[in-house]
């Protein structure tokens, strides 16, 4: 029963903040799908280096070089929940680049009982999705991209499905190693609802990001601004209220406007950096301020909000690992792989 309750409230945990979390269905759309994204803070949408794992999340990063790639990713989430995807891409001259991705979240098996507690069987729960992506290079180093997504959720007796779309534009400077993106995610609606007449919203958001690798420097910096469509991502935490009382005088103590404004701004920022060791190895680190503020325990914050990982290329195969620290209870490990099929085809 405890595991079932966790699954039914899974959307709240995925969104990672108490004001906007739980206000939308299919919040699993906000999971950092690939190991690289997980290691860089959970959301990075502006690195223009022909990585299919980033291109299926931000379709404007789906370049023609991604056209012969296949990619796989797997994450071991909390309480035996597992999720992952398989993706492939193909480029058509004078038309554009297409991608096809299948996603799955497995919540596991559950014991079904009657009113007396007697076991009467088992059932499973999960969510599935199919994503079709498209991108096309425009003039002046701009690229346009879009995703169309069909989503299906099966939670015991409750089922729902939805249709959503992503639209993005990226720009890159091929000489200065500078790129920027604007991405609108999860615009759509539920077609079938969990309960009649209760048509919930999808986790819509607008993001902006920029990535820069200084010339001759062995690192790349990335900055992402999330939820640009909503300024205030804070909530009133009963354990740390914005208005408290002085125990001696009884007067109200308010948080300064500057401190509150800086806190609200920080919740939009996701920072990531990659240390490039040659052409085959990279070390990755990220920081998600919002995740830290919402999930850290006041007296023992630890490394909550931090993430790290690495990428390595071995015999034409790109392998990646990412670990995200969500709570003192533990973190999430993500593994990804991608390969260019053309690299194994002799001319």
C-alpha atoms as a printed R data frame, in Angstrom:
    type eleno elety resid chain resno       x       y       z
1   ATOM     1    CA   UNK     A     1   0.000   0.000   0.000
2   ATOM     2    CA   UNK     A     2   2.820   2.402   0.829
3   ATOM     3    CA   UNK     A     3   4.374   1.817  -2.579
4   ATOM     4    CA   UNK     A     4   1.036   2.369  -4.314
5   ATOM     5    CA   UNK     A     5   0.583   5.673  -2.512
6   ATOM     6    CA   UNK     A     6   4.052   6.698  -3.670
7   ATOM     7    CA   UNK     A     7   3.151   5.989  -7.290
8   ATOM     8    CA   UNK     A     8  -0.151   7.869  -7.104
9   ATOM     9    CA   UNK     A     9   1.700  10.907  -5.759
10  ATOM    10    CA   UNK     A    10   4.630  10.454  -8.131
11  ATOM    11    CA   UNK     A    11   3.814  13.582 -10.123
12  ATOM    12    CA   UNK     A    12   4.284  15.746  -7.074
13  ATOM    13    CA   UNK     A    13   7.757  14.416  -6.416
14  ATOM    14    CA   UNK     A    14   8.828  14.729 -10.028
15  ATOM    15    CA   UNK     A    15   8.050  18.418 -10.335
16  ATOM    16    CA   UNK     A    16  10.154  19.100  -7.236
17  ATOM    17    CA   UNK     A    17   8.413  22.119  -5.858
18  ATOM    18    CA   UNK     A    18   5.351  22.446  -3.730
19  ATOM    19    CA   UNK     A    19   3.611  25.347  -5.459
20  ATOM    20    CA   UNK     A    20   3.566  24.139  -9.062
21  ATOM    21    CA   UNK     A    21   4.232  20.486  -8.270
22  ATOM    22    CA   UNK     A    22   1.116  18.344  -8.381
23  ATOM    23    CA   UNK     A    23  -0.801  20.952 -10.375
24  ATOM    24    CA   UNK     A    24  -0.367  19.039 -13.643
25  ATOM    25    CA   UNK     A    25  -0.738  15.491 -14.894
26  ATOM    26    CA   UNK     A    26   2.086  13.555 -16.591
27  ATOM    27    CA   UNK     A    27   4.684  15.390 -14.489
28  ATOM    28    CA   UNK     A    28   7.071  12.572 -15.487
29  ATOM    29    CA   UNK     A    29   7.695  14.675 -18.608
30  ATOM    30    CA   UNK     A    30  10.050  16.724 -16.437
31  ATOM    31    CA   UNK     A    31  12.353  13.822 -15.637
32  ATOM    32    CA   UNK     A    32  15.958  14.364 -16.824
33  ATOM    33    CA   UNK     A    33  15.893  11.680 -19.473
34  ATOM    34    CA   UNK     A    34  19.584  11.236 -20.317
35  ATOM    35    CA   UNK     A    35  22.633  10.777 -18.108
36  ATOM    36    CA   UNK     A    36  24.248  13.889 -19.549
37  ATOM    37    CA   UNK     A    37  21.257  16.044 -18.700
38  ATOM    38    CA   UNK     A    38  21.000  14.539 -15.228
39  ATOM    39    CA   UNK     A    39  24.681  15.269 -14.543
40  ATOM    40    CA   UNK     A    40  24.315  18.894 -15.691
41  ATOM    41    CA   UNK     A    41  21.545  19.756 -13.230
42  ATOM    42    CA   UNK     A    42  18.472  18.164 -14.772
43  ATOM    43    CA   UNK     A    43  17.688  20.689 -17.510
44  ATOM    44    CA   UNK     A    44  20.116  21.809 -20.184
45  ATOM    45    CA   UNK     A    45  18.849  22.723 -23.607
46  ATOM    46    CA   UNK     A    46  21.488  24.730 -25.404
47  ATOM    47    CA   UNK     A    47  24.571  22.537 -26.041
48  ATOM    48    CA   UNK     A    48  24.980  22.328 -29.803
49  ATOM    49    CA   UNK     A    49  27.292  19.354 -30.320
50  ATOM    50    CA   UNK     A    50  25.225  16.810 -32.273
51  ATOM    51    CA   UNK     A    51  24.126  14.682 -29.301
52  ATOM    52    CA   UNK     A    52  20.897  12.797 -29.997
53  ATOM    53    CA   UNK     A    53  20.248  12.481 -26.249
54  ATOM    54    CA   UNK     A    54  19.891  16.265 -26.072
55  ATOM    55    CA   UNK     A    55  18.195  16.534 -29.455
56  ATOM    56    CA   UNK     A    56  15.192  14.440 -28.490
57  ATOM    57    CA   UNK     A    57  14.584  16.729 -25.476
58  ATOM    58    CA   UNK     A    58  15.199  19.973 -27.342
59  ATOM    59    CA   UNK     A    59  14.329  19.270 -30.997
60  ATOM    60    CA   UNK     A    60  16.187  22.349 -32.271
61  ATOM    61    CA   UNK     A    61  19.411  20.572 -31.212
62  ATOM    62    CA   UNK     A    62  18.547  17.690 -33.534
63  ATOM    63    CA   UNK     A    63  21.164  18.371 -36.210
64  ATOM    64    CA   UNK     A    64  21.809  16.549 -39.468
65  ATOM    65    CA   UNK     A    65  24.767  14.799 -37.787
66  ATOM    66    CA   UNK     A    66  22.275  13.203 -35.387
67  ATOM    67    CA   UNK     A    67  20.630  11.612 -38.391
68  ATOM    68    CA   UNK     A    68  22.421   8.296 -38.153
69  ATOM    69    CA   UNK     A    69  22.407   7.941 -34.371
70  ATOM    70    CA   UNK     A    70  20.604   5.564 -32.030
71  ATOM    71    CA   UNK     A    71  20.435   6.195 -28.284
72  ATOM    72    CA   UNK     A    72  19.326   4.399 -25.141
73  ATOM    73    CA   UNK     A    73  18.943   5.567 -21.556
74  ATOM    74    CA   UNK     A    74  18.012   3.937 -18.262
75  ATOM    75    CA   UNK     A    75  17.526   5.328 -14.756
76  ATOM    76    CA   UNK     A    76  17.006   3.532 -11.469
77  ATOM    77    CA   UNK     A    77  14.664   5.822  -9.532
78  ATOM    78    CA   UNK     A    78  13.481   5.554  -5.937
79  ATOM    79    CA   UNK     A    79  11.496   2.571  -4.585
80  ATOM    80    CA   UNK     A    80  12.334   0.307  -7.539
81  ATOM    81    CA   UNK     A    81  10.799   2.722 -10.055
82  ATOM    82    CA   UNK     A    82  12.652   2.570 -13.365
83  ATOM    83    CA   UNK     A    83  12.409   4.654 -16.492
84  ATOM    84    CA   UNK     A    84  14.188   4.987 -19.801
85  ATOM    85    CA   UNK     A    85  13.915   5.430 -23.544
86  ATOM    86    CA   UNK     A    86  15.153   4.238 -26.907
87  ATOM    87    CA   UNK     A    87  15.580   6.685 -29.768
88  ATOM    88    CA   UNK     A    88  16.768   6.850 -33.348
89  ATOM    89    CA   UNK     A    89  17.138   9.621 -35.898
90  ATOM    90    CA   UNK     A    90  17.390   9.922 -39.663
91  ATOM    91    CA   UNK     A    91  18.260  12.869 -41.891
92  ATOM    92    CA   UNK     A    92  16.628  13.569 -45.259
93  ATOM    93    CA   UNK     A    93  18.447  15.964 -47.567
94  ATOM    94    CA   UNK     A    94  16.515  19.180 -48.289
95  ATOM    95    CA   UNK     A    95  13.779  18.111 -45.851
96  ATOM    96    CA   UNK     A    96  15.226  17.918 -42.346
97  ATOM    97    CA   UNK     A    97  16.075  15.513 -39.541
98  ATOM    98    CA   UNK     A    98  13.510  13.253 -37.885
99  ATOM    99    CA   UNK     A    99  13.681  11.366 -34.602
100 ATOM   100    CA   UNK     A   100  11.509   8.666 -33.060
101 ATOM   101    CA   UNK     A   101  11.601   7.955 -29.325
102 ATOM   102    CA   UNK     A   102   9.820   5.419 -27.169
103 ATOM   103    CA   UNK     A   103   9.704   6.048 -23.406
104 ATOM   104    CA   UNK     A   104   8.616   3.912 -20.475
105 ATOM   105    CA   UNK     A   105   8.254   4.335 -16.717
106 ATOM   106    CA   UNK     A   106   7.824   1.101 -14.770
107 ATOM   107    CA   UNK     A   107   6.359   1.535 -11.295
108 ATOM   108    CA   UNK     A   108   6.657  -2.174 -10.621
109 ATOM   109    CA   UNK     A   109   4.269  -4.872  -9.370
110 ATOM   110    CA   UNK     A   110   1.826  -4.412  -6.515
111 ATOM   111    CA   UNK     A   111  -0.083  -6.779  -4.272
112 ATOM   112    CA   UNK     A   112  -3.839  -6.376  -4.584
113 ATOM   113    CA   UNK     A   113  -5.907  -7.020  -1.464
114 ATOM   114    CA   UNK     A   114  -9.579  -6.988  -0.553
115 ATOM   115    CA   UNK     A   115 -11.234  -5.070   2.279
116 ATOM   116    CA   UNK     A   116 -10.049  -7.646   4.826
117 ATOM   117    CA   UNK     A   117  -6.418  -7.427   3.697
118 ATOM   118    CA   UNK     A   118  -6.407 -10.822   1.989
119 ATOM   119    CA   UNK     A   119  -4.318 -11.046  -1.177
120 ATOM   120    CA   UNK     A   120  -6.435 -11.474  -4.295
121 ATOM   121    CA   UNK     A   121  -3.818 -10.903  -6.966
122 ATOM   122    CA   UNK     A   122  -1.199  -8.563  -8.376
123 ATOM   123    CA   UNK     A   123  -1.196  -5.633 -10.757
124 ATOM   124    CA   UNK     A   124   1.344  -3.385 -12.449
125 ATOM   125    CA   UNK     A   125   1.490   0.339 -13.137
126 ATOM   126    CA   UNK     A   126   3.407   2.387 -15.662
127 ATOM   127    CA   UNK     A   127   3.512   5.203 -18.160
128 ATOM   128    CA   UNK     A   128   4.462   5.016 -21.819
129 ATOM   129    CA   UNK     A   129   5.111   7.504 -24.568
130 ATOM   130    CA   UNK     A   130   5.968   7.909 -28.222
131 ATOM   131    CA   UNK     A   131   7.687  11.046 -29.469
132 ATOM   132    CA   UNK     A   132   8.179  12.162 -33.063
133 ATOM   133    CA   UNK     A   133  10.716  14.949 -33.540
134 ATOM   134    CA   UNK     A   134  11.675  17.133 -36.483
135 ATOM   135    CA   UNK     A   135  14.289  19.833 -37.057
136 ATOM   136    CA   UNK     A   136  15.463  21.921 -39.946
137 ATOM   137    CA   UNK     A   137  18.407  24.263 -40.308
138 ATOM   138    CA   UNK     A   138  17.498  27.859 -41.129
139 ATOM   139    CA   UNK     A   139  19.569  30.809 -42.283
140 ATOM   140    CA   UNK     A   140  22.153  32.600 -40.135
141 ATOM   141    CA   UNK     A   141  22.950  29.530 -38.000
142 ATOM   142    CA   UNK     A   142  19.414  29.157 -36.649
143 ATOM   143    CA   UNK     A   143  17.683  25.778 -36.292
144 ATOM   144    CA   UNK     A   144  13.972  25.163 -35.761
145 ATOM   145    CA   UNK     A   145  12.643  22.017 -34.099
146 ATOM   146    CA   UNK     A   146   9.402  20.484 -32.865
147 ATOM   147    CA   UNK     A   147   8.260  17.352 -31.026
148 ATOM   148    CA   UNK     A   148   4.860  15.700 -31.069
149 ATOM   149    CA   UNK     A   149   4.243  13.380 -28.098
150 ATOM   150    CA   UNK     A   150   1.569  10.826 -27.279
151 ATOM   151    CA   UNK     A   151   1.427   9.770 -23.622
152 ATOM   152    CA   UNK     A   152  -0.361   6.891 -21.914
153 ATOM   153    CA   UNK     A   153  -0.664   6.354 -18.145
154 ATOM   154    CA   UNK     A   154  -1.933   3.168 -16.483
155 ATOM   155    CA   UNK     A   155  -2.267   3.412 -12.696
156 ATOM   156    CA   UNK     A   156  -4.230   0.372 -11.574
157 ATOM   157    CA   UNK     A   157  -7.921   1.212 -12.304
158 ATOM   158    CA   UNK     A   158  -7.113   4.720 -13.501
159 ATOM   159    CA   UNK     A   159  -5.989   5.387 -17.057
160 ATOM   160    CA   UNK     A   160  -5.307   8.540 -18.991
161 ATOM   161    CA   UNK     A   161  -3.642   9.698 -22.188
162 ATOM   162    CA   UNK     A   162  -2.533  13.006 -23.590
163 ATOM   163    CA   UNK     A   163  -1.132  14.727 -26.649
164 ATOM   164    CA   UNK     A   164   1.619  17.334 -26.265
165 ATOM   165    CA   UNK     A   165   4.078  19.302 -28.370
166 ATOM   166    CA   UNK     A   166   7.449  21.028 -27.971
167 ATOM   167    CA   UNK     A   167   8.644  23.918 -30.144
168 ATOM   168    CA   UNK     A   168  12.193  25.281 -30.049
169 ATOM   169    CA   UNK     A   169  14.640  27.556 -31.819
170 ATOM   170    CA   UNK     A   170  18.437  27.422 -31.429
171 ATOM   171    CA   UNK     A   171  21.272  29.580 -32.624
172 ATOM   172    CA   UNK     A   172  24.946  28.711 -32.659
173 ATOM   173    CA   UNK     A   173  28.198  30.401 -33.563
174 ATOM   174    CA   UNK     A   174  30.420  27.754 -35.202
175 ATOM   175    CA   UNK     A   175  33.659  29.606 -34.471
176 ATOM   176    CA   UNK     A   176  33.151  30.969 -30.956
177 ATOM   177    CA   UNK     A   177  31.552  27.758 -29.589
178 ATOM   178    CA   UNK     A   178  28.546  29.760 -28.411
179 ATOM   179    CA   UNK     A   179  24.952  28.536 -28.621
180 ATOM   180    CA   UNK     A   180  21.570  29.569 -27.253
181 ATOM   181    CA   UNK     A   181  18.060  28.117 -27.298
182 ATOM   182    CA   UNK     A   182  14.481  28.970 -26.437
183 ATOM   183    CA   UNK     A   183  12.192  26.007 -25.841
184 ATOM   184    CA   UNK     A   184   8.454  25.745 -25.199
185 ATOM   185    CA   UNK     A   185   7.636  22.337 -23.696
186 ATOM   186    CA   UNK     A   186   4.524  20.244 -23.143
187 ATOM   187    CA   UNK     A   187   1.887  22.405 -24.787
188 ATOM   188    CA   UNK     A   188  -1.143  20.132 -25.102
189 ATOM   189    CA   UNK     A   189  -4.075  18.553 -23.367
190 ATOM   190    CA   UNK     A   190  -5.372  15.335 -21.866
191 ATOM   191    CA   UNK     A   191  -7.618  13.385 -24.227
192 ATOM   192    CA   UNK     A   192  -8.655  10.775 -21.680
193 ATOM   193    CA   UNK     A   193  -8.752  11.735 -18.001
194 ATOM   194    CA   UNK     A   194  -8.178   9.628 -14.898
195 ATOM   195    CA   UNK     A   195 -11.632  10.584 -13.625
196 ATOM   196    CA   UNK     A   196 -14.574  11.880 -15.613
197 ATOM   197    CA   UNK     A   197 -14.748  15.632 -16.067
198 ATOM   198    CA   UNK     A   198 -11.368  16.277 -14.422
199 ATOM   199    CA   UNK     A   199  -9.187  17.430 -17.311
200 ATOM   200    CA   UNK     A   200  -5.842  18.286 -15.741
201 ATOM   201    CA   UNK     A   201  -3.140  20.495 -17.216
202 ATOM   202    CA   UNK     A   202   0.169  19.244 -18.562
203 ATOM   203    CA   UNK     A   203   3.482  20.530 -17.078
204 ATOM   204    CA   UNK     A   204   3.911  23.351 -19.579
205 ATOM   205    CA   UNK     A   205   6.978  25.562 -19.341
206 ATOM   206    CA   UNK     A   206   9.206  27.894 -21.338
207 ATOM   207    CA   UNK     A   207  12.979  27.633 -21.004
208 ATOM   208    CA   UNK     A   208  15.913  29.634 -22.244
209 ATOM   209    CA   UNK     A   209  19.529  28.542 -22.203
210 ATOM   210    CA   UNK     A   210  23.023  29.479 -23.280
211 ATOM   211    CA   UNK     A   211  26.236  27.427 -23.529
212 ATOM   212    CA   UNK     A   212  29.749  28.684 -24.098
213 ATOM   213    CA   UNK     A   213  33.159  27.078 -24.456
214 ATOM   214    CA   UNK     A   214  35.965  29.657 -24.255
215 ATOM   215    CA   UNK     A   215  38.560  29.329 -26.968
216 ATOM   216    CA   UNK     A   216  41.350  26.899 -26.030
217 ATOM   217    CA   UNK     A   217  39.734  26.300 -22.620
218 ATOM   218    CA   UNK     A   218  39.079  22.662 -21.580
219 ATOM   219    CA   UNK     A   219  35.569  23.323 -20.262
220 ATOM   220    CA   UNK     A   220  32.059  24.322 -21.334
221 ATOM   221    CA   UNK     A   221  29.610  26.367 -19.251
222 ATOM   222    CA   UNK     A   222  25.831  26.083 -19.526
223 ATOM   223    CA   UNK     A   223  23.115  28.204 -17.955
224 ATOM   224    CA   UNK     A   224  19.423  27.345 -18.215
225 ATOM   225    CA   UNK     A   225  16.489  29.464 -17.044
226 ATOM   226    CA   UNK     A   226  13.479  27.229 -16.370
227 ATOM   227    CA   UNK     A   227   9.775  28.044 -15.971
228 ATOM   228    CA   UNK     A   228  10.065  31.459 -17.613
229 ATOM   229    CA   UNK     A   229   6.286  31.503 -17.950
230 ATOM   230    CA   UNK     A   230   5.913  31.751 -14.150
231 ATOM   231    CA   UNK     A   231   8.013  34.103 -12.027
232 ATOM   232    CA   UNK     A   232   7.070  32.977  -8.513
233 ATOM   233    CA   UNK     A   233   8.049  29.337  -7.943
234 ATOM   234    CA   UNK     A   234   8.172  29.641  -4.153
235 ATOM   235    CA   UNK     A   235   5.705  28.417  -1.591
236 ATOM   236    CA   UNK     A   236   5.042  29.066   2.065
237 ATOM   237    CA   UNK     A   237   7.067  26.466   3.941
238 ATOM   238    CA   UNK     A   238   5.581  25.934   7.421
239 ATOM   239    CA   UNK     A   239   9.048  25.026   8.708
240 ATOM   240    CA   UNK     A   240  10.561  28.243   7.341
241 ATOM   241    CA   UNK     A   241   7.828  30.885   6.945
242 ATOM   242    CA   UNK     A   242   8.502  34.201   5.255
243 ATOM   243    CA   UNK     A   243   7.006  35.911   8.296
244 ATOM   244    CA   UNK     A   244   8.195  34.724  11.721
245 ATOM   245    CA   UNK     A   245   7.826  36.078  15.245
246 ATOM   246    CA   UNK     A   246  10.600  37.328  17.507
247 ATOM   247    CA   UNK     A   247  10.356  35.129  20.642
248 ATOM   248    CA   UNK     A   248  11.398  38.046  22.899
249 ATOM   249    CA   UNK     A   249   9.378  40.980  21.576
250 ATOM   250    CA   UNK     A   250   6.577  39.196  19.721
251 ATOM   251    CA   UNK     A   251   7.168  41.447  16.709
252 ATOM   252    CA   UNK     A   252   6.898  40.034  13.208
253 ATOM   253    CA   UNK     A   253  10.180  39.416  11.385
254 ATOM   254    CA   UNK     A   254   9.902  39.636   7.634
255 ATOM   255    CA   UNK     A   255  12.342  38.395   5.007
256 ATOM   256    CA   UNK     A   256  13.851  41.329   3.119
257 ATOM   257    CA   UNK     A   257  12.569  42.062  -0.373
258 ATOM   258    CA   UNK     A   258  16.067  41.624  -1.823
259 ATOM   259    CA   UNK     A   259  16.485  38.205  -0.232
260 ATOM   260    CA   UNK     A   260  13.079  37.082  -1.437
261 ATOM   261    CA   UNK     A   261  13.670  38.390  -4.971
262 ATOM   262    CA   UNK     A   262  17.079  36.699  -5.197
263 ATOM   263    CA   UNK     A   263  15.530  33.454  -3.946
264 ATOM   264    CA   UNK     A   264  12.782  33.647  -6.571
265 ATOM   265    CA   UNK     A   265  15.341  34.294  -9.310
266 ATOM   266    CA   UNK     A   266  17.581  31.465  -8.135
267 ATOM   267    CA   UNK     A   267  14.789  28.932  -8.473
268 ATOM   268    CA   UNK     A   268  14.784  29.522 -12.221
269 ATOM   269    CA   UNK     A   269  18.518  28.886 -12.639
270 ATOM   270    CA   UNK     A   270  20.130  25.545 -13.491
271 ATOM   271    CA   UNK     A   271  23.895  25.627 -13.917
272 ATOM   272    CA   UNK     A   272  26.109  23.001 -15.510
273 ATOM   273    CA   UNK     A   273  29.717  22.637 -16.560
274 ATOM   274    CA   UNK     A   274  31.677  20.071 -18.534
275 ATOM   275    CA   UNK     A   275  35.416  19.544 -18.154
276 ATOM   276    CA   UNK     A   276  36.715  18.217 -21.472
277 ATOM   277    CA   UNK     A   277  39.631  15.810 -21.198
278 ATOM   278    CA   UNK     A   278  40.775  15.298 -24.745
279 ATOM   279    CA   UNK     A   279  38.166  14.285 -27.293
280 ATOM   280    CA   UNK     A   280  36.980  11.109 -25.574
281 ATOM   281    CA   UNK     A   281  36.371  11.952 -21.903
282 ATOM   282    CA   UNK     A   282  34.357  14.629 -20.123
283 ATOM   283    CA   UNK     A   283  33.516  15.231 -16.466
284 ATOM   284    CA   UNK     A   284  30.183  16.888 -15.712
285 ATOM   285    CA   UNK     A   285  28.795  18.818 -12.773
286 ATOM   286    CA   UNK     A   286  25.530  20.620 -12.173
287 ATOM   287    CA   UNK     A   287  23.589  22.607  -9.606
288 ATOM   288    CA   UNK     A   288  19.810  23.000  -9.361
289 ATOM   289    CA   UNK     A   289  18.950  25.679  -6.789
290 ATOM   290    CA   UNK     A   290  15.217  24.966  -6.852
291 ATOM   291    CA   UNK     A   291  15.744  21.274  -6.185
292 ATOM   292    CA   UNK     A   292  17.948  22.109  -3.204
293 ATOM   293    CA   UNK     A   293  15.502  24.609  -1.731
294 ATOM   294    CA   UNK     A   294  12.534  22.277  -2.032
295 ATOM   295    CA   UNK     A   295  14.065  18.954  -0.977
296 ATOM   296    CA   UNK     A   296  16.892  19.733   1.432
297 ATOM   297    CA   UNK     A   297  16.327  19.349   5.168
298 ATOM   298    CA   UNK     A   298  17.079  22.603   6.966
299 ATOM   299    CA   UNK     A   299  19.498  21.142   9.511
300 ATOM   300    CA   UNK     A   300  21.170  18.665   7.133
301 ATOM   301    CA   UNK     A   301  21.164  19.911   3.574
302 ATOM   302    CA   UNK     A   302  24.129  17.843   2.429
303 ATOM   303    CA   UNK     A   303  24.710  17.767  -1.323
304 ATOM   304    CA   UNK     A   304  21.032  18.045  -2.292
305 ATOM   305    CA   UNK     A   305  20.705  19.930  -5.586
306 ATOM   306    CA   UNK     A   306  24.126  18.899  -6.844
307 ATOM   307    CA   UNK     A   307  24.727  16.436  -9.645
308 ATOM   308    CA   UNK     A   308  27.729  14.943 -11.377
309 ATOM   309    CA   UNK     A   309  28.690  12.418 -14.005
310 ATOM   310    CA   UNK     A   310  31.009  11.569 -16.855
311 ATOM   311    CA   UNK     A   311  31.031  10.739 -20.522
312 ATOM   312    CA   UNK     A   312  33.464   8.557 -22.426
313 ATOM   313    CA   UNK     A   313  33.806   7.444 -26.027
314 ATOM   314    CA   UNK     A   314  34.986   3.859 -26.456
315 ATOM   315    CA   UNK     A   315  35.361   2.355 -29.910
316 ATOM   316    CA   UNK     A   316  32.864   4.755 -31.544
317 ATOM   317    CA   UNK     A   317  30.324   4.247 -28.735
318 ATOM   318    CA   UNK     A   318  29.399   7.158 -26.436
319 ATOM   319    CA   UNK     A   319  28.713   6.100 -22.842
320 ATOM   320    CA   UNK     A   320  27.489   8.428 -20.099
321 ATOM   321    CA   UNK     A   321  26.697   8.262 -16.402
322 ATOM   322    CA   UNK     A   322  24.918  10.832 -14.261
323 ATOM   323    CA   UNK     A   323  23.957  10.972 -10.589
324 ATOM   324    CA   UNK     A   324  21.460  13.489  -9.237
325 ATOM   325    CA   UNK     A   325  21.271  14.142  -5.481
326 ATOM   326    CA   UNK     A   326  17.599  14.651  -4.618
327 ATOM   327    CA   UNK     A   327  17.558  14.021  -0.885
328 ATOM   328    CA   UNK     A   328  19.565  12.737   2.048
329 ATOM   329    CA   UNK     A   329  17.754   9.458   1.419
330 ATOM   330    CA   UNK     A   330  19.727   9.032  -1.779
331 ATOM   331    CA   UNK     A   331  20.117   9.965  -5.403
332 ATOM   332    CA   UNK     A   332  19.267   8.698  -8.866
333 ATOM   333    CA   UNK     A   333  21.703   6.955 -11.207
334 ATOM   334    CA   UNK     A   334  21.222   7.338 -14.957
335 ATOM   335    CA   UNK     A   335  23.065   5.506 -17.730
336 ATOM   336    CA   UNK     A   336  22.962   6.441 -21.423
337 ATOM   337    CA   UNK     A   337  24.505   5.239 -24.641
338 ATOM   338    CA   UNK     A   338  24.552   6.562 -28.195
339 ATOM   339    CA   UNK     A   339  26.241   5.509 -31.393
340 ATOM   340    CA   UNK     A   340  26.385   6.652 -35.006
341 ATOM   341    CA   UNK     A   341  25.377   3.716 -37.183
342 ATOM   342    CA   UNK     A   342  27.315   5.140 -40.133
343 ATOM   343    CA   UNK     A   343  30.548   4.802 -38.152
344 ATOM   344    CA   UNK     A   344  30.231   1.012 -38.441
345 ATOM   345    CA   UNK     A   345  29.318   0.956 -42.117
346 ATOM   346    CA   UNK     A   346  32.289   0.781 -44.411
347 ATOM   347    CA   UNK     A   347  32.008   2.793 -47.639
